[in-house]
Amino acid sequence: MIDEIKLSSAQIAWRAAQDMEDGAYVNLGIGFPEMVARFQPEGREVVFHTENGVLGFDKAPPEGEEDWDLINAGKKAITLKPGAAFFHHADSFAMVRGGHLDLAILGAYQVAQTGDLANWSTGKGGVPAVGGAMDLVHGAKRVAVVTEHVTRKGQPKLVETCTMPLTGVACVTRVYTSLAVLDICQGHFVLCEKLPAISFDDLQAVTGAPLLVKGTITDLIVPAL
């Protein structure tokens, strides 16, 4: 059932992009979160930052028009907005650690109800090191996660306690999944939006921690992408 109704990665990225504020400085994690840059809301100017030393990059260029001197931290080709800046790797991390980023959007293996994040692994097929994620989760003013709601084996990715290596403790404030949007508040997952096609009970069944409701649950509606 879940596979039939769940959002695609592009749809999750679109939903996360809608919450980026005008004028915000935003770092996008390597992999899936990079897709968020494609969906910057019309009429809002978001300044994207990448750890390898670019501020003010834009969407990926059309295939075949890449300039491979212009890449993000995930080695993906980027374009530049007017006023973009280049700087040393160390200066880039000084921006992160100095609290100059408004938002970091990262992927996850697990998110705990306390806001703990596990998004790296040294296991088979895992990222060989945590990279800049540990700096980002403590340096950015807000941390959001984009992720599937369950693993490929159907196991919950939203859990009571992370069992994988931690990236940060009590750092995540909002999670965008393939089934729902949730806030993390006072050690609990608070359900904000869910797909109309899934009931609360069915969503709870695939979530590894209790879901709280405060006020009205909004339907999670996204365009076909």
N, C-alpha and C positions, 0 to 999 in steps of 0.2 A: 504493500500500500504506500509506504513512504516514498519509494523510488518513483511511483507514478505521480505524486503530487509535489515533491520537493522542488525548491528553487534551484536553478542552475548556478554555477559559480558567478557568471556575469550578472545574474539577477541579485545575488547576495551583494556583490560589489556595488551595483547600482543603488541598492537600499542604503548601504553604508555611506555612499557618497552624498546622499541627500541631507545628511546631518552635518556635513562639513560647513563651518561658518564662513561668511565672507571675510576675507583678509586673514584667514587662519594659516599658520605655518604647519605643514603636515608631512610626516614621514610615513612612507608605505613600506611594509616589510617585503622581503624577497619572496617571489613566487605569487601565489594567489592574490595577496593584497595589492600587488602592483596594478592589478586590473581596475582598481578604484579610480585611477587617474583618467580612465576613459570616460567617466561619467560625472565629471565636475558639473554641478548644476548651472544652468543658464543664468547669467546675471550675477554670478558670484565669482570672485577672484580668490582662488586658493593658491598658496605658494608652496610647491612641493620641494622637499629637501631629501637628498640622498647622501648616505654616509661617505661615499667616495668623493664628495666635494662639489656638488652642484646644488644651487638654490634657484628655483624658478624654472624647472623643466616642464615640458608639456607632454602631450600624448605621443605614443609611438608613431614613427613615420610609416608611410605606405611601404609594403614589401618591395624591396629592390631599390629604395631610396634612402637606406640607412647610411649614416655617417658613423662608422664604428669607433671614432674618437669621442663620440657622445653616447655614453652608456650610464645606466643607473647601477646601484650596488649589486643587482642581480645579473649584470652584464647584458641587459636588454637595451636595445637602441631607443633613444629618446630624441625629442626635439626640444627647442628652447623657446621660452616666452621672451618678449622684450624686457630688458633689464636683468636677465639671468646672470648669475655670478658663479665663478669657479674659485675654489680655494683648496688649501692643503687638507689632507685627510685628518691631521691633528686638529685643525681649526674646525672641521666639520663635527668632530666629536666634542670639541669645546662648546659648540652650539647646543648639542644634545645635553651634555652634562650641566651646562649653565642654565637649563630651564627655559630655553628660547623657543621650543617647539610647543605648539598648542595641542597637537594630537599626534599619536602614533597608532597606525592601524596594522595589526599583525595577524598572522595565522596562528593556529594552535593544534597541538595534539590533545591537550586537556585544559579545561578551565574549571577551577574549583569554585564553590559557592561563596568562598571568602575573597574571591578575586585573584587567587594564585594562578599563575600561568606556567604551563609546560609546553614549550614550542620548539624543542630541539632534542635530538637523540643521537647517540653514537652507535646505535644498533644498525642492522643491515638496512641499507637504503636511507639511513638517517643523515641529517646534515652533520658534517664532521666536527663542527664547533658551533658555539652559540652565536658567534659574530657580534654584531652591535646590539642585539636584542636586549641584553641585560642593561646596557646604558640607556636604551630607549625607554624601557618600562619604568625606570626611576627618574629619567630626565624630562620626559614629556609631561605636560600638565594633565593630559587625559590619555588613557590607553583603551582602545577598542579592538575587538577581535572579530575576524570574519572566518567562518568555518562551517563544515558540514555538521549536522546535529549529531550524527552517529558515525562510527568508523565503517569501513567496508565490510567488516564482520558483524555490523549491527550493534556494536557496543557503544554506550553513551560517551560523548566527549565532554559533556557537562556533568561534573561529578562532585561528590561531597569533599573528597580529598584527592589531590593529584598523586599518582603513583609513579610518574615519570620524572626525570630531572627538572627541577624548577628553574624557570627563567627569572621570575620575580614573585614576590609575596604581596598579596593584597594590592595589586596594581591595576587590574582590569575593572573598568566601570560599566562597560556595555558590550554585549555579544550579539552579533548578527549571524544567524544560522540559516540553514536551508529550510527550516520550518518556523522560525520565530525570531523575535527581537526581545532581548532580555536585559534588564539593568541588574547590576549587583549592588545591593544595598544592605548594610549592616549584617553581612555574612549570609545573605540569601539571594537566590535567583528570583527576581521580580518580573513576571511576564507582562510585557507591554503590548506586543503584537504577535499574532499567530496566523498561519494560513487558515482561511475559512474552511478548507476541506478536512482539517484535522480537529478532533475534539480535544478539550482540555485533558481528559483522562488518557487518551491515546498519546498526547504529547508528553504527559507525565510518565507514561510507561517507557518512553525511550530517553528519559532524562534521569541521570544518576543521582539527583538530589531533589528535594522538595521544591515545587514551584509555588511562589506566593503571588497573590493578586491584590493589587492596591488600586481601586477604582475600576475603570472600564478597560477591557482588553480590546484593542483596535484590530481590525482585519489587516493582515499583511498583504497589501496589494502592490504588485510590481508589473512593469510592462513586459511584454514578450520580447526577449532579446536573443 
